[in-house]
């Protein structure tokens, strides 16, 4: 299990479906010490990935994800696994 407090995953160049598979793998592997997964998807072409994250993982669909928030820029989405 990964014990990093913040896991970053870069999904540039992937389709939305491919990105969701990679993201769900990271969620599954996240250890108790991980509180956030930072998904770097890009701004223009990454918007389809961002929409897929909300559609496939958000709204309580994945029990390990408390909430989803925007990152420091529009090309990043952060999955909050637990409060820091």
C-alpha positions, 0 to 999 in steps of 0.5 A: 500500500502507498503511504504517501500523503498526496499521490499525484497521477498524470493522465495527459494523453489518455482517454477518459476511460483509460484515465478513470481506470488509472485513477481507480487503481490509485484509489484502491492502492492508497494507504491509510496515510494518503489523504489526497489524490491529485489528478493532473489532466490538463486544461483544454483536452483534460476537461473530458477527463475531469467530467468523467471523474465527477461522473464516475467517482464523484457523488458517493460512487467510490466510498473511499472518496469523501469529495472532489475539489478543483486543484490550484489550476483548471488542469488539476482535480483533487480527490479528498480521501480523508480530511488532513 
